[in-house]
């Protein structure tokens, strides 16, 4: 890349909020994974409790 291209790209990166989309998706995915793990644990505990009390 030429120096002019590099300068133009640097302006695009600094002017835009290029990381927020990726960070937002990562946070959302982590929250979804935590919720899924919690629901699986609750379901397993409920099933084990139901079987034990029968």
C-alpha positions in Angstrom: 0.0 0.0 0.0 1.1 3.5 -0.7 1.6 6.0 2.1 -1.5 7.8 0.8 -3.5 4.6 1.1 -2.3 4.0 4.6 -3.2 7.5 5.7 -6.6 7.2 4.2 -7.2 3.8 5.9 -6.0 5.2 9.3 -8.5 8.0 9.0 -11.3 5.5 8.2 -10.4 3.4 11.3 -10.1 6.4 13.7 -13.3 8.1 12.4 -15.4 5.0 12.6 -16.4 2.9 15.5 -15.1 -0.2 14.0 -14.8 -2.3 17.1 -18.1 -1.8 18.8 -20.0 -4.2 16.5 -17.6 -7.1 17.2 -17.4 -6.4 20.9 -21.2 -6.2 21.1 -21.5 -9.6 19.4 -18.9 -11.1 21.6 -20.7 -9.9 24.8 -24.0 -11.1 23.4 -22.6 -14.5 22.6 -21.0 -14.9 26.0 -24.3 -14.0 27.7 -26.2 -16.5 25.5 -23.6 -19.2 26.4 -23.9 -18.5 30.1 -27.7 -18.6 29.9 -27.6 -21.9 28.1 -25.2 -23.4 30.6 -27.4 -22.2 33.5 -30.5 -23.6 31.9 -28.8 -26.9 31.3 -27.6 -27.1 34.9 -31.1 -26.3 36.2 -32.7 -28.9 33.9 -30.2 -31.6 35.0 -30.7 -30.8 38.7 -34.5 -30.9 38.3 -34.3 -34.2 36.5 -32.0 -35.7 39.1 -34.2 -34.4 41.9 -37.3 -35.8 40.3 -35.7 -39.2 39.7 -34.3 -39.4 43.3 -37.7 -38.6 44.9 -39.6 -41.2 42.8 
